Amino acid sequence: MNPIFKLYLKSFGFFFIAFMLVDLMLWLLFGKIVIQTKIGLLSSLFLSSIFTYYTYNNLKKLGIERFTNQHFKLSQFKIIPYTKTLKDAFLVIKNNSFMDGKNGQLLDQKIEIESYESNASWGEIICIKFSGQLEMNTLLEISSKPRFRFQWFDWGQNRTNVEMISKLLLNQA
């Protein structure tokens, strides 16, 4: 299925459910149906088409011409070779401007970084942990996922987080 059409269906479902929940709430409070199903359906069609149109144009402005499902995948991860310790990786990331506005901590077996809300998303959770061994290098797994579980679009923020951290660590190694 075309990724843009998938986005349209997701946004249509979101708007339709929102209209119907508002209608249910008004019916429970006041005993009458305010938004009819036809109006909710037509409004959802209209709003989801506007949302999809602007999303499509914004992705084109970002230079993404061919859309794939990968562009709409929220959780991103990458495995890179790394020769130093997890503490060294934490210090490299902590001393970089990438950490501005983010909260990071070094736990027993992983680094966890939380970013806060922005215009692009409701925040992300970035996790860096050892993944295995390849010859003389240790493998680090870098993953980024939305902090809010029901977020369904992030404008590529998780992919950017993973790419930026992997470049930082590969340049340091």
C-alpha positions in Angstrom: 0.0 0.0 0.0 1.2 3.5 -0.8 2.7 5.2 2.3 0.9 8.4 1.6 -2.4 6.6 1.4 -1.5 4.8 4.7 -0.9 8.2 6.3 -4.3 9.4 4.9 -6.1 6.4 6.4 -4.4 6.8 9.8 -5.3 10.5 9.9 -8.9 9.8 8.8 -9.3 7.2 11.5 -7.8 9.6 14.1 -10.2 12.4 13.2 -13.3 10.2 12.8 -12.7 8.6 16.2 -12.2 12.1 17.8 -15.5 13.3 16.3 -17.3 10.3 17.5 -15.9 10.4 21.0 -16.8 14.1 21.3 -20.3 13.2 20.1 -20.5 10.3 22.7 -19.4 12.6 25.5 -22.0 15.3 24.5 -24.7 12.6 24.4 -23.7 11.3 27.8 -23.6 14.9 29.3 -26.7 16.4 27.6 -28.7 13.5 26.3 -28.6 14.5 22.7 -26.4 13.8 19.6 -24.8 17.0 18.4 -22.4 15.8 15.7 -24.2 13.4 13.3 -22.2 10.5 11.8 -22.5 12.0 8.3 -21.0 15.3 9.5 -18.2 13.5 11.4 -17.5 11.4 8.4 -17.3 14.3 6.0 -15.3 16.4 8.4 -12.8 13.6 8.9 -12.4 13.2 5.2 -11.8 16.9 4.8 -9.4 17.3 7.7 -7.4 14.2 6.9 -7.0 15.2 3.3 -5.7 18.7 4.4 -3.3 17.0 7.0 -2.0 14.5 4.3 -1.5 17.3 1.8 0.6 19.4 4.2 2.6 16.4 5.3 3.3 15.5 1.7 4.4 19.0 0.9 6.6 19.3 4.0 8.3 16.0 3.2 9.0 17.3 -0.3 10.5 20.5 1.2 12.8 18.2 3.2 14.1 16.7 0.0 12.3 13.4 0.2 10.8 12.8 -3.2 10.1 9.0 -3.1 8.2 8.0 0.0 8.6 4.5 1.4 7.3 2.9 4.5 10.8 3.6 6.1 10.0 7.3 6.1 6.9 6.7 8.3 8.5 4.1 10.6 8.8 5.7 14.0 11.3 3.5 15.9 14.7 3.6 14.3 17.9 1.7 15.2 21.4 1.2 13.9 24.3 -1.1 14.9 27.8 0.3 14.7 31.3 -1.1 15.6 32.9 0.6 18.7 36.2 -0.1 20.4 35.8 1.9 23.6 33.7 1.6 26.7 30.1 2.6 27.2 31.3 5.3 29.7 33.5 6.8 26.9 30.6 6.9 24.6 28.4 8.6 27.2 31.1 11.3 27.8 31.4 11.9 24.0 27.6 12.3 23.7 27.3 14.4 26.9 30.0 16.9 25.8 28.4 17.5 22.4 25.8 20.1 21.5 23.4 17.1 20.6 22.6 16.9 24.4 21.3 20.5 24.6 17.7 20.2 25.9 18.0 16.5 26.6 18.4 14.5 29.8 20.9 11.6 29.6 22.0 9.0 32.1 24.5 6.1 32.2 22.8 3.0 33.6 24.4 -0.4 34.2 24.4 -1.7 30.7 23.1 1.1 28.6 22.9 4.9 28.0 19.4 6.3 28.1 18.7 9.8 26.7 15.3 11.5 26.8 14.5 14.5 24.7 11.6 16.8 25.4 8.8 18.1 23.3 9.5 20.2 20.3 7.7 21.4 17.2 8.5 18.1 15.5 7.5 15.6 18.1 6.4 14.9 21.7 9.9 13.8 22.6 12.0 10.7 22.0 13.8 8.0 24.1 17.2 7.2 22.8 18.9 4.0 24.0 22.5 2.9 23.4 23.6 -0.5 24.5 26.1 -3.3 23.7 24.8 -5.6 21.1 27.5 -8.2 20.6 31.0 -8.7 19.2 32.4 -8.6 15.7 36.1 -9.6 15.5 37.9 -7.0 17.7 35.1 -4.5 17.8 32.2 -4.3 20.2 28.9 -3.6 18.5 26.7 -0.8 19.9 23.0 -0.7 19.2 21.6 2.8 18.9 17.8 3.1 19.0 15.4 6.0 19.1 11.6 5.8 19.6 8.8 8.2 20.4 8.3 9.0 24.1 4.6 9.1 23.6 3.4 5.7 22.5 0.5 6.8 20.3 2.5 9.3 18.3 2.2 8.3 14.6 4.4 10.7 12.8 7.8 12.3 13.9 9.0 14.2 10.8 12.2 12.0 10.7 13.4 13.0 14.2 14.2 9.5 15.4 16.2 8.8 12.2 18.1 12.0 12.8 18.9 11.1 16.4 20.2 7.7 15.4 22.3 9.1 12.5 23.7 11.9 14.6 24.8 9.7 17.5 26.3 7.1 15.2 28.4 9.8 13.4 29.5 11.2 16.8 30.7 7.8 18.0 32.2 6.7 14.7 34.2 9.9 14.4 35.5 9.6 18.0 36.5 5.9 17.7 
